[in-house]
Structures are given as C-alpha cells and as structure tokens.
Amino acid sequence: MTQCNEKDLRDKYLNKGVIPAHKVTASEDMRVVDLVDGFAASGAFNAGRLAEASKLFLKMAQDKEDTAICLTLSGALTPTGMGGLLRELIEAGLVDFIISTGANIYHDLHFALDLPMYRGDFRANDSELRKAKIYRIYDMFVTDEVLVETDSFLQTALDNGTGRQGISSAQLHHIIGNAALKKAPHPERSFVAQAARLGVPVFTSSPGDSAIGMMLALLKLHGSTVTVDPDLDVLQTAAIIHGSKKNGVITLGGGSPKNFYMQTQPMLEMLFGRPCKGHDYFIQITTDSPQWGGLSGATPQEAVSWGKVKKGNVENNVVVYCDATIAAPILMTYGLARAGKRPQKRLYEQLPELVAALKRDSNPL
C-alpha cells in the first residue's frame, strides 16, 4: 500500500492558496461581485461557502450542455420583497422551473395587486394584532383587507378555470399568473405573473397547504370542478429532468419543495428500473443542520445514497448555512451580473411533449 509522506499531504491539502491579509476591502463603490470575490479569496466559513455557491451558480448557468435550473422556495420569502430578484432571474433565463410553498405564491400576488405588506416587529402583542385584524409573519404585518382582496382576485381567476379537472399545480399557477397579467394593476411586480408570461412552470409540492388551496376547497364546496392532481406534478417534474441533459437546483430553505425536486431522480429510477445518474448541481441555503434528521438539513452527501445527487461530484455541491434573505440576494445578484441572459426554455409549453416522452421511454408495468 502506498503511503503519502508529509510533502505529498501538504501538496494535497495546501493547494488552494494563502488567505490574504484583507479578504474584503471596503470602498464606497464596492459591487456585489467584488464582495463575493473577496469572500472567495479567503474561502473561510460560510462567506467562503457563499462564494463557492455563487460561482457554482455561474458554472451551472454557463454549462454548455444547457442545464435545466430549478429554484425551490420554502417558507414565506416573497413577503420580504425577494420577489423582485425572482422576477429578474426568470427574465434572464436563469431559472427554468420553480417549486414553491403555496405561501410564496399567494403573498407574491399582493404586490401585483398593489396591496401593501407592512414592516412589523416580532415583539408585538399578538393578541392586539388579532383584535386589529393584523396578521404577523415573524416581523412583517399584513392586514385583513389585503387578504380579502387577494382572495377575491383568486376566486375570480379560479372561477374562470371551472371545468378544468385534473390539472397540475403548474397549470393552476399558470391560470393565476395569466389572470394577474390581464387584470392586476402591476403584474410586473409578480414572479408568478412573469413565470406565466415566459413559460416557466411553477409547482407546489403541497397544493392544499396555503390560502390558494383553501380557496380551491371553498369553491369546490360550492360546485367548482377545478381539481389539482399532485400525481401530475410528480410526472411533470420527472419529465423535465428526464428531458434535460443536465440538471441543477438552488434550494432556499428546504422542506417539502426541496424533496419534491430531489425525488425526481428516484422517480426516474422507478420508471426505468435502473439507477439514475443523480442531479448534476446542488446549491442549498439553509439554517438547518443535518444531525436532527430532517430533510431541510440533509446534506448532498446523504442524497448520494438515494441516487438524488450525482456521486463523485463534490465540487458541484455546496451548502451555505445562512438566512436565505441574507445569502440568496448576494448569490442571485452575482449570477445576474456575471452570467448575463440565457435563452428561455419555456418548459411550461413543453410539458405535454415531455410527459409523452417519459411515458414512451419508461418501462411498462
């Protein structure tokens, strides 16, 4: 057995360079790309991981094999104002499909409808907020009037879909996005509307778990036949992965949207009866750690054991342990600044063809 001597080991582990005395030098005209490059020069702690993730995003966007890029969103990020960055990513072709909690989709619509979200305080008296019909999302407030007007918009949008039985959540959100494009005063403020305009499918892994799902249930109680079929979501997302040469994801948070994307590889394994290659690129920004056993904290190394992430591809997997409202704008701005625009894939319009190819190519039962 060959044994490495001290020099060999030093050559192996000290090949990334020396940490500069000043990893970031502040200046009044500093750009985000300068900040990220400064983080990269040091490579230390989560600043280093954020720089790795930002550069991996650029690599993913510029891959000559035209990687299909997914963005997954957990929790309620759009009320924080992050919807603007999501719209820019969509318009630049840097996101090809989205898997989100229903909350992000619902609260995104407030901005299209010109309805306010308010800066709040997590130390507020929640009993008083309840009395005033003010609802709290940690340190953000939204009023009863905003929810009522958003629900009214949704009712009109979904009533227009009456008779459409067995649709996927991507089709549902396409209906809502198109309604915002036609009727909302500011559709340019909504990532859901811009996704509909540019053919970017927006899925949710839990169709009933949001105000949109509640409105669908209410309408069904009164005779509507609009029904979201989650099985179609499973097939459509798997079909996108099957139809792409390479695949990558940016996961903000974790939760159900993360797993819904990651499970496409085991789904393909079930369909084809052979091990699948795993996803090519994986970026996650999370505050969850792995030792609690939850999916949000599960590492890409663990995902290799499930066939969800391509093995032996360590340099293409980065986890940043940070609040997504801090790290994601830096990563996204870096990608927008350095990657430029990619051609729009318009995957929504290709879904029927992609699912047909999935059925044709898969093993018969």
GUNUDO-344317 format. One record per residue (C-alpha): residue number from 0; residue in one letter; x, y, z. Coordinates in Angstrom, 1 decimal. Example, Ala and Ser with C-alpha at 12.3 -4.5 7.8 and 13.67 -1.06 7.14 Angstrom:
BEGIN
+-----+----+--------+--------+--------+
|   i | aa |      X |      Y |      Z |
+-----+----+--------+--------+--------+
|   0 |  A |   12.3 |   -4.5 |    7.8 |
|   1 |  S |   13.7 |   -1.1 |    7.1 |
+-----+----+--------+--------+--------+
This chain:
BEGIN
+-----+----+--------+--------+--------+
|   i | aa |      X |      Y |      Z |
+-----+----+--------+--------+--------+
|   0 |  M |    0.0 |    0.0 |    0.0 |
|   1 |  T |    1.4 |    3.4 |   -1.0 |
|   2 |  Q |    1.9 |    5.8 |    1.9 |
|   3 |  C |    1.9 |    9.5 |    1.5 |
|   4 |  N |    4.7 |   11.4 |    3.0 |
|   5 |  E |    4.4 |   14.9 |    4.6 |
|   6 |  K |    5.2 |   16.7 |    1.3 |
|   7 |  D |    2.6 |   14.7 |   -0.6 |
|   8 |  L |    0.0 |   15.5 |    2.0 |
|   9 |  R |    0.9 |   19.2 |    2.1 |
|  10 |  D |    0.7 |   19.3 |   -1.7 |
|  11 |  K |   -2.7 |   17.7 |   -1.5 |
|  12 |  Y |   -4.2 |   20.0 |    1.2 |
|  13 |  L |   -2.4 |   23.3 |    0.7 |
|  14 |  N |   -3.2 |   23.7 |   -3.0 |
|  15 |  K |   -5.9 |   26.4 |   -2.7 |
|  16 |  G |   -3.6 |   29.3 |   -1.9 |
|  17 |  V |   -2.9 |   31.5 |    1.0 |
|  18 |  I |   -5.6 |   33.6 |    2.8 |
|  19 |  P |   -4.9 |   37.3 |    2.1 |
|  20 |  A |   -4.5 |   39.7 |    4.9 |
|  21 |  H |   -7.6 |   41.5 |    4.0 |
|  22 |  K |  -10.2 |   39.3 |    2.3 |
|  23 |  V |  -12.6 |   42.2 |    1.7 |
|  24 |  T |  -11.5 |   45.8 |    1.4 |
|  25 |  A |  -14.5 |   48.2 |    1.8 |
|  26 |  S |  -15.0 |   51.1 |   -0.6 |
|  27 |  E |  -17.9 |   53.3 |   -1.4 |
|  28 |  D |  -18.3 |   51.9 |   -4.9 |
|  29 |  M |  -18.0 |   48.2 |   -3.9 |
|  30 |  R |  -20.1 |   45.9 |   -6.0 |
|  31 |  V |  -21.7 |   42.6 |   -5.0 |
|  32 |  V |  -19.3 |   40.8 |   -7.4 |
|  33 |  D |  -16.4 |   42.4 |   -5.5 |
|  34 |  L |  -17.8 |   41.2 |   -2.2 |
|  35 |  V |  -18.2 |   37.6 |   -3.4 |
|  36 |  D |  -14.7 |   37.6 |   -5.0 |
|  37 |  G |  -13.4 |   38.8 |   -1.6 |
|  38 |  F |  -15.2 |   36.0 |    0.2 |
|  39 |  A |  -13.7 |   33.6 |   -2.4 |
|  40 |  A |  -10.2 |   34.8 |   -1.7 |
|  41 |  S |  -10.5 |   33.8 |    1.9 |
|  42 |  G |  -12.7 |   30.8 |    1.4 |
|  43 |  A |  -13.4 |   30.7 |    5.2 |
|  44 |  F |  -16.6 |   29.7 |    7.0 |
|  45 |  N |  -20.0 |   30.5 |    5.3 |
|  46 |  A |  -18.7 |   33.5 |    3.5 |
|  47 |  G |  -16.4 |   31.0 |    1.7 |
|  48 |  R |  -19.4 |   28.7 |    1.1 |
|  49 |  L |  -21.5 |   31.6 |   -0.3 |
|  50 |  A |  -18.7 |   32.4 |   -2.7 |
|  51 |  E |  -18.5 |   28.8 |   -3.8 |
|  52 |  A |  -22.3 |   28.7 |   -4.3 |
|  53 |  S |  -22.3 |   31.9 |   -6.3 |
|  54 |  K |  -19.5 |   30.7 |   -8.6 |
|  55 |  L |  -21.3 |   27.3 |   -8.9 |
|  56 |  F |  -24.5 |   29.1 |   -9.9 |
|  57 |  L |  -22.4 |   30.8 |  -12.7 |
|  58 |  K |  -21.0 |   27.5 |  -13.7 |
|  59 |  M |  -24.4 |   25.9 |  -13.8 |
|  60 |  A |  -25.8 |   28.8 |  -15.9 |
|  61 |  Q |  -22.9 |   28.7 |  -18.4 |
|  62 |  D |  -22.8 |   24.9 |  -18.8 |
|  63 |  K |  -22.6 |   24.2 |  -22.5 |
|  64 |  E |  -24.9 |   21.2 |  -22.0 |
|  65 |  D |  -27.7 |   23.7 |  -21.2 |
|  66 |  T |  -28.5 |   22.7 |  -17.6 |
|  67 |  A |  -32.2 |   22.8 |  -16.6 |
|  68 |  I |  -32.1 |   25.0 |  -13.4 |
|  69 |  C |  -34.8 |   24.7 |  -10.7 |
|  70 |  L |  -35.3 |   27.1 |   -7.9 |
|  71 |  T |  -37.1 |   25.8 |   -4.8 |
|  72 |  L |  -38.6 |   28.1 |   -2.2 |
|  73 |  S |  -39.7 |   27.2 |    1.3 |
|  74 |  G |  -41.5 |   29.3 |    3.9 |
|  75 |  A |  -42.7 |   32.8 |    3.0 |
|  76 |  L |  -39.8 |   34.6 |    1.3 |
|  77 |  T |  -41.9 |   36.8 |   -1.1 |
|  78 |  P |  -43.3 |   39.0 |    1.7 |
|  79 |  T |  -39.7 |   40.1 |    2.4 |
|  80 |  G |  -39.5 |   41.7 |   -1.0 |
|  81 |  M |  -37.4 |   38.9 |   -2.7 |
|  82 |  G |  -39.9 |   38.6 |   -5.5 |
|  83 |  G |  -38.1 |   41.3 |   -7.5 |
|  84 |  L |  -35.0 |   39.1 |   -7.7 |
|  85 |  L |  -37.1 |   36.1 |   -8.6 |
|  86 |  R |  -38.6 |   38.0 |  -11.5 |
|  87 |  E |  -35.1 |   39.1 |  -12.7 |
|  88 |  L |  -33.9 |   35.5 |  -12.6 |
|  89 |  I |  -36.9 |   34.4 |  -14.6 |
|  90 |  E |  -36.5 |   37.2 |  -17.2 |
|  91 |  A |  -32.8 |   36.5 |  -17.6 |
|  92 |  G |  -33.5 |   32.8 |  -18.2 |
|  93 |  L |  -31.5 |   31.8 |  -15.1 |
|  94 |  V |  -34.4 |   29.8 |  -13.7 |
|  95 |  D |  -36.2 |   27.2 |  -15.8 |
|  96 |  F |  -38.8 |   26.0 |  -13.3 |
|  97 |  I |  -39.8 |   26.6 |   -9.7 |
|  98 |  I |  -41.1 |   24.5 |   -6.9 |
|  99 |  S |  -42.5 |   26.6 |   -4.0 |
| 100 |  T |  -44.6 |   26.6 |   -0.9 |
| 101 |  G |  -48.1 |   28.0 |   -1.6 |
| 102 |  A |  -47.4 |   30.8 |    0.8 |
| 103 |  N |  -44.7 |   32.3 |   -1.5 |
| 104 |  I |  -47.1 |   32.2 |   -4.5 |
| 105 |  Y |  -50.0 |   33.7 |   -2.5 |
| 106 |  H |  -48.1 |   36.5 |   -0.9 |
| 107 |  D |  -46.4 |   37.3 |   -4.3 |
| 108 |  L |  -49.9 |   38.3 |   -5.6 |
| 109 |  H |  -50.2 |   41.2 |   -3.1 |
| 110 |  F |  -47.5 |   43.1 |   -5.0 |
| 111 |  A |  -49.2 |   42.6 |   -8.4 |
| 112 |  L |  -52.5 |   43.8 |   -6.9 |
| 113 |  D |  -50.7 |   46.9 |   -5.4 |
| 114 |  L |  -51.6 |   45.7 |   -1.9 |
| 115 |  P |  -49.2 |   46.5 |    1.0 |
| 116 |  M |  -47.1 |   44.4 |    3.2 |
| 117 |  Y |  -46.0 |   46.3 |    6.3 |
| 118 |  R |  -42.8 |   46.3 |    8.3 |
| 119 |  G |  -43.6 |   44.9 |   11.7 |
| 120 |  D |  -41.9 |   43.7 |   14.9 |
| 121 |  F |  -41.6 |   40.2 |   16.2 |
| 122 |  R |  -42.1 |   41.5 |   19.8 |
| 123 |  A |  -45.6 |   42.9 |   19.0 |
| 124 |  N |  -48.6 |   41.9 |   21.2 |
| 125 |  D |  -50.2 |   39.2 |   19.1 |
| 126 |  S |  -53.5 |   39.5 |   21.0 |
| 127 |  E |  -53.7 |   43.1 |   20.0 |
| 128 |  L |  -52.8 |   42.3 |   16.4 |
| 129 |  R |  -55.6 |   39.7 |   16.3 |
| 130 |  K |  -58.1 |   42.4 |   17.6 |
| 131 |  A |  -56.9 |   44.8 |   14.9 |
| 132 |  K |  -57.1 |   42.1 |   12.2 |
| 133 |  I |  -53.4 |   42.4 |   11.5 |
| 134 |  Y |  -51.6 |   39.1 |   10.7 |
| 135 |  R |  -47.9 |   38.6 |   11.6 |
| 136 |  I |  -45.2 |   36.7 |    9.6 |
| 137 |  Y |  -42.4 |   37.0 |   12.1 |
| 138 |  D |  -41.6 |   40.7 |   11.7 |
| 139 |  M |  -43.9 |   41.5 |    8.8 |
| 140 |  F |  -47.5 |   42.5 |    9.0 |
| 141 |  V |  -50.4 |   42.1 |    6.6 |
| 142 |  T |  -53.9 |   43.3 |    7.1 |
| 143 |  D |  -57.3 |   41.6 |    6.7 |
| 144 |  E |  -58.2 |   43.9 |    3.8 |
| 145 |  V |  -55.1 |   42.7 |    1.8 |
| 146 |  L |  -56.0 |   39.0 |    2.3 |
| 147 |  V |  -59.7 |   39.6 |    1.4 |
| 148 |  E |  -58.8 |   41.4 |   -1.8 |
| 149 |  T |  -56.2 |   38.8 |   -2.7 |
| 150 |  D |  -58.8 |   36.0 |   -2.1 |
| 151 |  S |  -61.3 |   37.9 |   -4.2 |
| 152 |  F |  -58.8 |   38.0 |   -7.1 |
| 153 |  L |  -58.1 |   34.3 |   -6.7 |
| 154 |  Q |  -61.8 |   33.4 |   -6.7 |
| 155 |  T |  -62.3 |   35.3 |  -10.0 |
| 156 |  A |  -59.2 |   33.7 |  -11.5 |
| 157 |  L |  -60.1 |   30.2 |  -10.4 |
| 158 |  D |  -63.8 |   30.5 |  -11.4 |
| 159 |  N |  -62.5 |   31.1 |  -14.9 |
| 160 |  G |  -60.9 |   27.7 |  -14.7 |
| 161 |  T |  -64.2 |   25.9 |  -13.9 |
| 162 |  G |  -64.4 |   22.7 |  -15.7 |
| 163 |  R |  -60.7 |   22.1 |  -15.8 |
| 164 |  Q |  -60.5 |   18.8 |  -13.9 |
| 165 |  G |  -57.3 |   17.1 |  -13.0 |
| 166 |  I |  -54.8 |   19.8 |  -13.7 |
| 167 |  S |  -51.2 |   20.0 |  -12.2 |
| 168 |  S |  -50.2 |   22.8 |   -9.8 |
| 169 |  A |  -48.1 |   24.3 |  -12.7 |
| 170 |  Q |  -51.3 |   24.6 |  -14.7 |
| 171 |  L |  -53.1 |   26.1 |  -11.8 |
| 172 |  H |  -50.4 |   28.7 |  -11.2 |
| 173 |  H |  -50.3 |   29.4 |  -15.0 |
| 174 |  I |  -54.0 |   30.3 |  -14.8 |
| 175 |  I |  -53.4 |   32.5 |  -11.8 |
| 176 |  G |  -50.4 |   34.2 |  -13.4 |
| 177 |  N |  -52.3 |   34.9 |  -16.6 |
| 178 |  A |  -55.1 |   36.4 |  -14.6 |
| 179 |  A |  -52.6 |   38.7 |  -12.9 |
| 180 |  L |  -51.1 |   39.6 |  -16.3 |
| 181 |  K |  -54.6 |   40.6 |  -17.6 |
| 182 |  K |  -56.2 |   42.1 |  -14.5 |
| 183 |  A |  -53.7 |   43.1 |  -11.9 |
| 184 |  P |  -52.5 |   46.7 |  -11.9 |
| 185 |  H |  -48.8 |   45.8 |  -11.5 |
| 186 |  P |  -48.2 |   42.3 |  -13.0 |
| 187 |  E |  -44.6 |   43.3 |  -13.5 |
| 188 |  R |  -44.2 |   43.0 |   -9.7 |
| 189 |  S |  -45.2 |   39.3 |   -9.6 |
| 190 |  F |  -42.9 |   36.4 |  -10.2 |
| 191 |  V |  -46.0 |   34.2 |  -10.8 |
| 192 |  A |  -47.2 |   36.5 |  -13.5 |
| 193 |  Q |  -43.8 |   36.8 |  -15.2 |
| 194 |  A |  -43.4 |   33.0 |  -15.0 |
| 195 |  A |  -46.7 |   32.6 |  -16.8 |
| 196 |  R |  -45.6 |   35.2 |  -19.4 |
| 197 |  L |  -42.3 |   33.4 |  -20.1 |
| 198 |  G |  -43.4 |   29.8 |  -19.8 |
| 199 |  V |  -41.7 |   29.0 |  -16.5 |
| 200 |  P |  -43.6 |   26.2 |  -14.7 |
| 201 |  V |  -44.3 |   27.0 |  -11.0 |
| 202 |  F |  -45.2 |   23.9 |   -9.0 |
| 203 |  T |  -46.1 |   23.5 |   -5.4 |
| 204 |  S |  -45.5 |   20.3 |   -3.5 |
| 205 |  S |  -48.5 |   20.8 |   -1.2 |
| 206 |  P |  -51.4 |   22.2 |   -3.2 |
| 207 |  G |  -53.8 |   22.2 |   -0.2 |
| 208 |  D |  -51.3 |   23.9 |    2.2 |
| 209 |  S |  -51.9 |   27.6 |    1.5 |
| 210 |  A |  -54.6 |   30.2 |    1.0 |
| 211 |  I |  -54.8 |   29.2 |   -2.6 |
| 212 |  G |  -55.6 |   25.6 |   -1.6 |
| 213 |  M |  -58.2 |   26.9 |    0.9 |
| 214 |  M |  -59.8 |   28.9 |   -1.9 |
| 215 |  L |  -59.9 |   25.9 |   -4.2 |
| 216 |  A |  -61.6 |   23.9 |   -1.5 |
| 217 |  L |  -64.1 |   26.6 |   -0.8 |
| 218 |  L |  -65.0 |   26.9 |   -4.5 |
| 219 |  K |  -65.4 |   23.1 |   -4.7 |
| 220 |  L |  -67.8 |   23.2 |   -1.8 |
| 221 |  H |  -70.0 |   25.5 |   -4.0 |
| 222 |  G |  -69.8 |   23.5 |   -7.2 |
| 223 |  S |  -66.4 |   24.2 |   -8.8 |
| 224 |  T |  -64.8 |   21.3 |  -10.6 |
| 225 |  V |  -61.2 |   22.7 |  -10.6 |
| 226 |  T |  -59.1 |   19.9 |   -9.1 |
| 227 |  V |  -55.3 |   19.8 |   -8.7 |
| 228 |  D |  -53.8 |   16.4 |   -9.2 |
| 229 |  P |  -50.5 |   16.0 |   -7.4 |
| 230 |  D |  -49.7 |   12.9 |   -9.4 |
| 231 |  L |  -49.4 |   15.1 |  -12.5 |
| 232 |  D |  -46.8 |   17.3 |  -10.7 |
| 233 |  V |  -44.8 |   14.2 |   -9.9 |
| 234 |  L |  -44.8 |   13.1 |  -13.6 |
| 235 |  Q |  -44.2 |   16.6 |  -15.0 |
| 236 |  T |  -41.2 |   17.4 |  -12.8 |
| 237 |  A |  -39.8 |   13.9 |  -13.5 |
| 238 |  A |  -40.4 |   14.5 |  -17.2 |
| 239 |  I |  -38.5 |   17.8 |  -17.1 |
| 240 |  I |  -35.5 |   16.0 |  -15.5 |
| 241 |  H |  -35.7 |   13.1 |  -18.0 |
| 242 |  G |  -35.8 |   15.6 |  -20.9 |
| 243 |  S |  -32.7 |   17.5 |  -19.8 |
| 244 |  K |  -29.1 |   16.7 |  -20.4 |
| 245 |  K |  -28.1 |   18.2 |  -17.1 |
| 246 |  N |  -30.0 |   19.3 |  -14.0 |
| 247 |  G |  -29.3 |   21.6 |  -11.1 |
| 248 |  V |  -31.1 |   23.3 |   -8.2 |
| 249 |  I |  -30.9 |   26.3 |   -6.0 |
| 250 |  T |  -32.8 |   25.4 |   -2.8 |
| 251 |  L |  -33.7 |   28.3 |   -0.4 |
| 252 |  G |  -34.5 |   26.8 |    2.9 |
| 253 |  G |  -35.5 |   23.2 |    2.4 |
| 254 |  G |  -38.8 |   21.5 |    3.4 |
| 255 |  S |  -41.2 |   19.9 |    1.0 |
| 256 |  P |  -40.2 |   21.9 |   -2.1 |
| 257 |  K |  -36.6 |   20.6 |   -1.7 |
| 258 |  N |  -37.7 |   17.0 |   -1.5 |
| 259 |  F |  -40.1 |   17.3 |   -4.3 |
| 260 |  Y |  -37.3 |   18.3 |   -6.6 |
| 261 |  M |  -34.8 |   15.8 |   -5.3 |
| 262 |  Q |  -37.3 |   12.9 |   -5.6 |
| 263 |  T |  -37.4 |   13.2 |   -9.3 |
| 264 |  Q |  -34.3 |   11.0 |   -9.6 |
| 265 |  P |  -35.8 |    8.1 |   -7.5 |
| 266 |  M |  -38.9 |    8.5 |   -9.5 |
| 267 |  L |  -37.0 |    8.0 |  -12.8 |
| 268 |  E |  -35.3 |    5.0 |  -11.2 |
| 269 |  M |  -38.8 |    3.5 |  -10.5 |
| 270 |  L |  -39.9 |    4.3 |  -14.1 |
| 271 |  F |  -36.8 |    2.9 |  -15.8 |
| 272 |  G |  -35.8 |    0.2 |  -13.4 |
| 273 |  R |  -32.1 |    1.2 |  -13.4 |
| 274 |  P |  -30.1 |    3.5 |  -11.2 |
| 275 |  C |  -30.3 |    7.1 |  -12.4 |
| 276 |  K |  -27.3 |    9.4 |  -12.5 |
| 277 |  G |  -28.4 |   11.9 |   -9.9 |
| 278 |  H |  -28.6 |   15.7 |  -10.2 |
| 279 |  D |  -25.5 |   17.4 |  -11.5 |
| 280 |  Y |  -25.6 |   20.6 |   -9.4 |
| 281 |  F |  -26.8 |   21.2 |   -5.9 |
| 282 |  I |  -26.9 |   24.6 |   -4.1 |
| 283 |  Q |  -28.7 |   25.0 |   -0.8 |
| 284 |  I |  -29.0 |   28.0 |    1.5 |
| 285 |  T |  -30.4 |   26.8 |    4.9 |
| 286 |  T |  -30.3 |   27.3 |    8.6 |
| 287 |  D |  -31.0 |   23.7 |    9.3 |
| 288 |  S |  -28.2 |   21.3 |   10.3 |
| 289 |  P |  -28.0 |   17.6 |    9.4 |
| 290 |  Q |  -27.9 |   15.9 |   12.8 |
| 291 |  W |  -31.6 |   16.4 |   13.6 |
| 292 |  G |  -32.5 |   14.1 |   10.7 |
| 293 |  G |  -34.8 |   16.5 |    8.9 |
| 294 |  L |  -34.9 |   16.8 |    5.1 |
| 295 |  S |  -34.1 |   20.6 |    5.3 |
| 296 |  G |  -30.8 |   19.8 |    6.9 |
| 297 |  A |  -29.9 |   16.7 |    4.8 |
| 298 |  T |  -26.6 |   17.1 |    3.0 |
| 299 |  P |  -25.9 |   16.4 |   -0.7 |
| 300 |  Q |  -23.6 |   13.6 |    0.5 |
| 301 |  E |  -26.6 |   11.9 |    2.1 |
| 302 |  A |  -28.6 |   12.5 |   -1.1 |
| 303 |  V |  -26.0 |   10.5 |   -3.0 |
| 304 |  S |  -27.1 |    7.4 |   -1.1 |
| 305 |  W |  -30.6 |    7.8 |   -2.5 |
| 306 |  G |  -29.4 |    8.5 |   -6.1 |
| 307 |  K |  -30.7 |   12.0 |   -5.8 |
| 308 |  V |  -27.3 |   13.7 |   -6.3 |
| 309 |  K |  -24.6 |   12.5 |   -8.7 |
| 310 |  K |  -21.8 |   10.7 |   -6.9 |
| 311 |  G |  -18.2 |   11.8 |   -7.0 |
| 312 |  N |  -19.2 |   15.4 |   -7.9 |
| 313 |  V |  -18.3 |   17.1 |   -4.6 |
| 314 |  E |  -17.2 |   20.3 |   -6.2 |
| 315 |  N |  -20.7 |   20.8 |   -7.7 |
| 316 |  N |  -22.5 |   20.6 |   -4.4 |
| 317 |  V |  -22.5 |   23.5 |   -1.9 |
| 318 |  V |  -24.5 |   24.1 |    1.3 |
| 319 |  V |  -24.5 |   27.6 |    2.8 |
| 320 |  Y |  -25.6 |   27.8 |    6.4 |
| 321 |  C |  -27.2 |   31.2 |    6.4 |
| 322 |  D |  -30.6 |   33.0 |    6.4 |
| 323 |  A |  -31.8 |   32.9 |    2.8 |
| 324 |  T |  -32.8 |   36.6 |    3.0 |
| 325 |  I |  -29.2 |   37.5 |    3.5 |
| 326 |  A |  -27.3 |   35.0 |    1.3 |
| 327 |  A |  -29.8 |   34.5 |   -1.6 |
| 328 |  P |  -29.8 |   38.1 |   -2.8 |
| 329 |  I |  -26.0 |   38.1 |   -2.9 |
| 330 |  L |  -25.9 |   34.8 |   -4.8 |
| 331 |  M |  -28.6 |   35.8 |   -7.3 |
| 332 |  T |  -27.1 |   39.3 |   -7.9 |
| 333 |  Y |  -23.7 |   37.7 |   -8.6 |
| 334 |  G |  -25.3 |   35.3 |  -11.1 |
| 335 |  L |  -27.3 |   38.1 |  -12.8 |
| 336 |  A |  -24.1 |   40.2 |  -13.1 |
| 337 |  R |  -21.8 |   37.5 |  -14.3 |
| 338 |  A |  -23.9 |   35.1 |  -16.3 |
| 339 |  G |  -25.9 |   37.5 |  -18.4 |
| 340 |  K |  -29.0 |   36.2 |  -20.1 |
| 341 |  R |  -29.8 |   32.6 |  -21.2 |
| 342 |  P |  -32.4 |   31.6 |  -23.8 |
| 343 |  Q |  -35.8 |   31.0 |  -22.3 |
| 344 |  K |  -36.6 |   27.2 |  -22.3 |
| 345 |  R |  -40.3 |   27.9 |  -21.9 |
| 346 |  L |  -40.7 |   24.5 |  -20.3 |
| 347 |  Y |  -44.4 |   25.1 |  -19.4 |
| 348 |  E |  -45.3 |   24.8 |  -23.1 |
| 349 |  Q |  -43.3 |   21.7 |  -23.5 |
| 350 |  L |  -44.9 |   19.8 |  -20.6 |
| 351 |  P |  -47.3 |   17.6 |  -22.7 |
| 352 |  E |  -44.4 |   16.6 |  -25.0 |
| 353 |  L |  -42.0 |   15.9 |  -22.1 |
| 354 |  V |  -44.6 |   13.7 |  -20.3 |
| 355 |  A |  -45.3 |   11.8 |  -23.5 |
| 356 |  A |  -41.6 |   11.2 |  -23.9 |
| 357 |  L |  -41.4 |   10.0 |  -20.3 |
| 358 |  K |  -44.2 |    7.5 |  -20.9 |
| 359 |  R |  -42.8 |    6.3 |  -24.2 |
| 360 |  D |  -39.3 |    5.8 |  -22.8 |
| 361 |  S |  -40.2 |    4.2 |  -19.5 |
| 362 |  N |  -40.7 |    0.5 |  -18.7 |
| 363 |  P |  -44.2 |   -0.9 |  -19.0 |
| 364 |  L |  -45.8 |   -2.1 |  -15.7 |
+-----+----+--------+--------+--------+
